[in-house]
């Protein structure tokens, strides 16, 4: 847990093979200066309706540039996997009693997306980058 990391930071860094568990109420910024020492961050989703972990993942990837493993744990279901990946998760702990093979099908639910995510550049930015000189683009507000 983050509280243990903050309490025993030096000893855990010396150990060298450490991961940190973030609860929904924890702020990822508390790890910002230590991310090079953390190999995996597990973000807990204690219930399906608690979406704070999505924000934690975006902050870690986009603001703090965390490049290690980001693992979703807790009440993780098939319907969430595609969206979790779009926020930067690259590992998922599927709870006992749920079909992990069936959950993998979630990654094929959508062929692409229009939104900007951690995982990809949105269509409109790719289209702009592929434009030839002389093309006229009207920015949207």
Backbone as numpy.savetxt, mean C-alpha at the origin, in Angstrom:
# Nx Ny Nz CAx CAy CAz Cx Cy Cz
4.49 -4.31 16.94 3.67 -3.10 16.94 4.53 -1.84 16.94
3.97 -0.77 16.40 4.69 0.50 16.35 5.17 0.93 17.73
4.35 0.75 18.74 4.75 1.16 20.09 6.02 0.43 20.55
6.15 -0.85 20.24 7.35 -1.60 20.60 8.55 -1.10 19.79
8.34 -0.81 18.52 9.40 -0.25 17.67 9.93 1.06 18.28
9.03 1.93 18.66 9.43 3.23 19.20 10.16 3.07 20.54
9.75 2.08 21.32 10.35 1.84 22.63 11.73 1.20 22.53
11.90 0.28 21.56 13.15 -0.50 21.46 13.84 -0.34 20.11
13.71 0.81 19.53 14.20 1.08 18.18 15.65 0.65 17.97
16.56 1.07 18.81 17.99 0.77 18.63 18.27 -0.73 18.64
17.69 -1.45 19.57 17.91 -2.89 19.65 17.33 -3.60 18.43
16.18 -3.15 17.97 15.55 -3.78 16.81 16.32 -3.49 15.53
16.86 -2.28 15.40 17.68 -1.96 14.23 18.92 -2.83 14.22
19.54 -3.04 15.38 20.73 -3.89 15.48 20.43 -5.33 15.09
19.23 -5.76 15.35 18.82 -7.12 14.98 18.81 -7.31 13.47
18.32 -6.32 12.76 18.44 -6.32 11.30 17.36 -6.98 10.49
16.52 -7.79 11.05 15.48 -8.49 10.28 14.12 -8.20 10.87
13.72 -6.96 10.78 12.54 -6.54 11.54 11.42 -6.04 10.64
10.21 -6.24 11.11 9.03 -5.68 10.49 8.24 -4.93 11.54
7.43 -4.00 11.10 6.63 -3.22 12.04 5.16 -3.39 11.67
4.33 -3.49 12.68 2.89 -3.65 12.52 2.25 -2.31 12.85
1.50 -1.75 11.89 0.77 -0.51 12.10 -0.71 -0.80 12.31
-1.24 -0.30 13.39 -2.68 -0.36 13.66 -3.34 0.83 12.98
-4.66 0.80 12.81 -5.34 1.92 12.14 -5.08 3.28 12.79
-4.95 3.33 14.10 -4.75 4.61 14.78 -3.31 5.11 14.74
-2.38 4.26 14.31 -0.97 4.66 14.22 -0.77 5.58 13.01
0.21 6.46 13.10 0.52 7.32 11.96 1.82 6.84 11.31
1.80 6.58 10.01 2.99 6.08 9.32 4.18 7.04 9.41
3.93 8.32 9.62 5.01 9.29 9.74 5.94 9.00 10.90
5.46 8.26 11.89 6.30 7.90 13.03 7.47 7.02 12.60
7.35 6.39 11.44 8.42 5.54 10.91 9.26 6.22 9.83
8.91 7.42 9.46 9.51 8.08 8.30 11.04 8.08 8.32
11.65 8.32 9.44 13.11 8.39 9.52 13.76 7.02 9.64
12.97 5.98 9.80 13.52 4.64 10.04 13.22 3.64 8.93
12.62 4.06 7.86 12.14 3.12 6.85 13.25 2.28 6.23
14.45 2.78 6.17 15.56 2.01 5.60 15.90 0.79 6.46
15.48 0.79 7.70 15.77 -0.32 8.62 14.63 -1.34 8.70
13.50 -1.05 8.09 12.31 -1.89 8.21 12.10 -2.63 6.88
12.15 -3.96 6.95 12.01 -4.75 5.74 10.56 -4.99 5.32
9.67 -5.03 6.30 8.25 -5.24 6.00 7.42 -4.41 6.97
6.36 -3.83 6.44 5.39 -3.13 7.27 4.05 -3.82 7.04
3.48 -4.31 8.13 2.16 -4.94 8.08 1.14 -3.92 8.56
0.15 -3.67 7.74 -0.89 -2.71 8.10 -2.17 -3.50 8.39
-2.69 -3.29 9.59 -3.83 -4.07 10.07 -5.16 -3.45 9.64
-6.02 -4.30 9.13 -7.41 -3.96 8.83 -8.27 -4.79 9.78
-8.56 -4.27 10.98 -9.27 -5.08 11.98 -10.70 -5.43 11.56
-11.29 -4.61 10.69 -12.61 -4.93 10.16 -12.72 -4.37 8.75
-13.56 -4.99 7.96 -13.72 -4.65 6.55 -14.01 -3.17 6.33
-14.75 -2.56 7.24 -15.19 -1.17 7.04 -14.16 -0.13 7.47
-13.02 -0.54 7.99 -11.99 0.41 8.42 -10.99 0.59 7.29
-11.04 1.72 6.62 -10.21 1.96 5.45 -8.96 2.79 5.69
-8.63 3.04 6.94 -7.45 3.87 7.23 -6.16 3.26 6.70
-6.11 1.96 6.58 -4.91 1.30 6.07 -4.58 1.68 4.63
-5.60 1.99 3.83 -5.36 2.44 2.46 -4.57 3.75 2.49
-4.96 4.65 3.36 -4.25 5.93 3.48 -2.84 5.72 4.01
-2.68 4.82 4.96 -1.34 4.53 5.48 -0.43 4.06 4.35
-0.94 3.18 3.50 -0.14 2.65 2.40 0.26 3.75 1.42
-0.69 4.60 1.05 -0.37 5.70 0.11 0.68 6.63 0.70
0.55 6.95 1.99 1.55 7.81 2.63 2.93 7.15 2.61
2.98 5.90 2.97 4.27 5.20 3.00 4.92 5.14 1.62
4.14 4.86 0.60 4.70 4.74 -0.76 4.96 6.10 -1.39
3.99 6.99 -1.33 4.08 8.24 -2.09 4.81 9.36 -1.36
4.56 9.53 -0.10 5.19 10.63 0.65 6.54 10.23 1.22
6.61 9.01 1.80 7.83 8.58 2.49 8.70 7.67 1.64
8.24 7.30 0.45 9.02 6.52 -0.53 9.51 5.17 0.03
8.65 4.53 0.79 8.99 3.22 1.33 9.01 2.21 0.19
10.11 1.47 0.06 10.26 0.52 -1.04 10.22 -0.94 -0.58
10.11 -1.18 0.71 10.06 -2.55 1.21 8.68 -3.16 1.04
8.52 -4.35 1.60 7.24 -5.06 1.50 6.18 -4.37 2.35
5.03 -4.18 1.76 3.88 -3.61 2.44 2.79 -4.67 2.44
2.45 -5.18 3.63 1.56 -6.34 3.76 0.25 -5.94 4.42
-0.86 -6.28 3.81 -2.20 -6.07 4.39 -2.55 -7.30 5.23
-2.95 -7.05 6.49 -3.33 -8.15 7.38 -4.67 -7.81 8.03
-5.31 -8.81 8.56 -6.58 -8.58 9.25 -7.75 -9.08 8.44
-8.82 -8.32 8.43 -10.06 -8.70 7.74 -9.95 -8.34 6.25
-9.13 -9.11 5.55 -8.86 -8.87 4.14 -9.70 -9.83 3.31
-10.48 -9.28 2.39 -11.30 -10.10 1.52 -10.97 -9.91 0.06
-11.48 -10.78 -0.76 -11.21 -10.76 -2.19 -11.54 -9.41 -2.81
-12.66 -8.82 -2.40 -13.11 -7.56 -2.99 -12.13 -6.40 -2.74
-11.27 -6.53 -1.77 -10.34 -5.46 -1.43 -9.00 -5.58 -2.15
-8.62 -6.75 -2.58 -7.25 -6.99 -3.04 -6.82 -6.08 -4.18
-7.63 -5.91 -5.19 -7.26 -5.06 -6.32 -6.98 -3.64 -5.83
-7.84 -3.11 -4.99 -7.69 -1.74 -4.50 -6.50 -1.60 -3.55
-6.26 -2.62 -2.75 -5.09 -2.60 -1.89 -3.80 -2.53 -2.72
-3.75 -3.30 -3.79 -2.57 -3.26 -4.67 -2.40 -1.88 -5.30
-3.49 -1.24 -5.63 -3.40 0.10 -6.24 -2.85 1.13 -5.25
-3.00 0.87 -3.97 -2.48 1.78 -2.94 -1.04 1.47 -2.56
-0.49 0.38 -3.08 0.91 0.08 -2.81 1.19 -1.20 -2.06
0.15 -1.93 -1.66 0.38 -3.20 -1.00 0.92 -4.21 -2.00
1.89 -5.00 -1.58 2.41 -6.04 -2.46 2.39 -7.42 -1.81
1.79 -7.51 -0.62 1.61 -8.80 0.07 0.31 -8.74 0.85
-0.34 -9.90 0.95 -1.66 -9.95 1.57 -1.77 -11.23 2.39
-2.21 -11.10 3.63 -2.44 -12.27 4.47 -3.94 -12.52 4.47
-4.35 -13.54 3.74 -5.77 -13.89 3.64 -6.15 -14.69 4.89
-7.19 -14.27 5.61 -7.58 -14.98 6.85 -7.98 -16.43 6.59
-7.79 -17.25 7.61 -8.22 -18.65 7.55 -9.70 -18.71 7.20
-10.05 -19.69 6.41 -11.45 -19.88 6.03 -11.82 -19.18 4.74
-10.92 -18.38 4.20 -11.19 -17.72 2.92 -10.29 -18.35 1.87
-10.79 -18.41 0.66 -10.11 -19.10 -0.43 -8.99 -18.24 -1.02
-7.73 -18.55 -0.73 -6.64 -17.73 -1.27 -6.51 -17.83 -2.79
-6.79 -18.99 -3.36 -6.72 -19.13 -4.83 -7.80 -18.28 -5.49
-9.00 -18.32 -4.95 -10.08 -17.49 -5.48 -9.80 -16.01 -5.32
-9.11 -15.66 -4.24 -8.77 -14.26 -4.01 -7.85 -13.73 -5.10
-6.99 -14.57 -5.63 -6.07 -14.13 -6.68 -6.81 -13.65 -7.93
-8.01 -14.14 -8.14 -8.81 -13.71 -9.29 -9.15 -12.22 -9.22
-9.07 -11.64 -8.05 -9.38 -10.21 -7.88 -8.46 -9.34 -8.72
-7.25 -9.79 -8.95 -6.29 -8.98 -9.71 -6.62 -8.92 -11.20
-7.57 -9.73 -11.64 -8.00 -9.70 -13.04 -9.37 -9.06 -13.21
-9.92 -8.49 -12.14 -11.25 -7.88 -12.22 -11.29 -6.68 -13.15
-10.23 -5.92 -13.19 -10.19 -4.71 -14.02 -8.93 -4.76 -14.88
-9.06 -4.40 -16.14 -7.89 -4.44 -17.02 -7.00 -3.22 -16.82
-7.58 -2.12 -16.44 -6.83 -0.89 -16.21 -7.74 0.09 -15.49
-7.25 1.25 -15.19 -8.06 2.23 -14.49 -7.72 3.64 -14.91
-8.61 4.54 -14.62 -8.42 5.93 -14.97 -7.82 6.73 -13.83
-7.95 6.23 -12.62 -7.47 6.95 -11.45 -5.94 6.89 -11.34
-5.41 7.90 -10.69 -3.99 7.91 -10.37 -3.80 7.05 -9.12
-2.86 6.12 -9.18 -2.60 5.25 -8.04 -1.10 5.11 -7.85
-0.73 4.47 -6.77 0.67 4.17 -6.54 1.17 3.16 -7.57
0.29 2.30 -8.04 0.68 1.20 -8.92 0.83 1.58 -10.39
0.23 2.67 -10.82 0.29 2.97 -12.25 0.00 4.45 -12.52
0.39 4.86 -13.71 0.09 6.21 -14.20 -1.30 6.15 -14.83
-2.17 7.12 -14.54 -3.52 7.07 -15.08 -3.54 7.25 -16.60
-4.61 6.80 -17.22 -4.77 6.87 -18.67 -4.52 8.26 -19.23
-5.12 9.28 -18.62 -5.00 10.61 -19.21 -3.55 11.09 -19.23
-2.75 10.70 -18.25 -1.32 11.09 -18.26 -0.55 10.30 -19.30
-0.88 9.04 -19.48 -0.22 8.23 -20.52 -0.57 8.75 -21.90
-1.82 9.15 -22.08 -2.26 9.69 -23.37 -1.53 10.99 -23.66
-1.39 11.84 -22.66 -0.67 13.10 -22.84 0.78 12.85 -23.19
1.43 11.91 -22.53 2.83 11.62 -22.79 3.05 11.07 -24.20
2.04 10.41 -24.76 2.15 9.82 -26.09 1.77 10.80 -27.20
1.29 11.97 -26.83 0.84 12.95 -27.83 2.01 13.42 -28.69
1.72 13.68 -29.93 2.74 14.21 -30.83 2.72 15.73 -30.78
3.86 16.37 -31.07 3.89 17.84 -31.08 2.81 18.39 -32.01
2.16 19.43 -31.57 1.11 20.02 -32.37 -0.27 19.60 -31.94
-0.37 18.49 -31.18 -1.66 18.08 -30.65 -2.14 19.16 -29.67
-3.41 19.39 -29.64 -3.97 20.38 -28.74 -4.66 19.64 -27.60
-4.27 20.00 -26.38 -4.88 19.40 -25.18 -5.54 20.50 -24.39
-6.73 20.24 -23.96 -7.46 21.19 -23.13 -7.47 20.66 -21.70
-6.78 21.33 -20.80 -6.75 20.83 -19.43 -8.12 20.91 -18.78
-8.41 19.95 -17.97 -9.67 19.92 -17.22 -9.40 20.51 -15.84
-10.38 21.23 -15.33 -10.22 21.81 -14.00 -10.77 20.87 -12.97
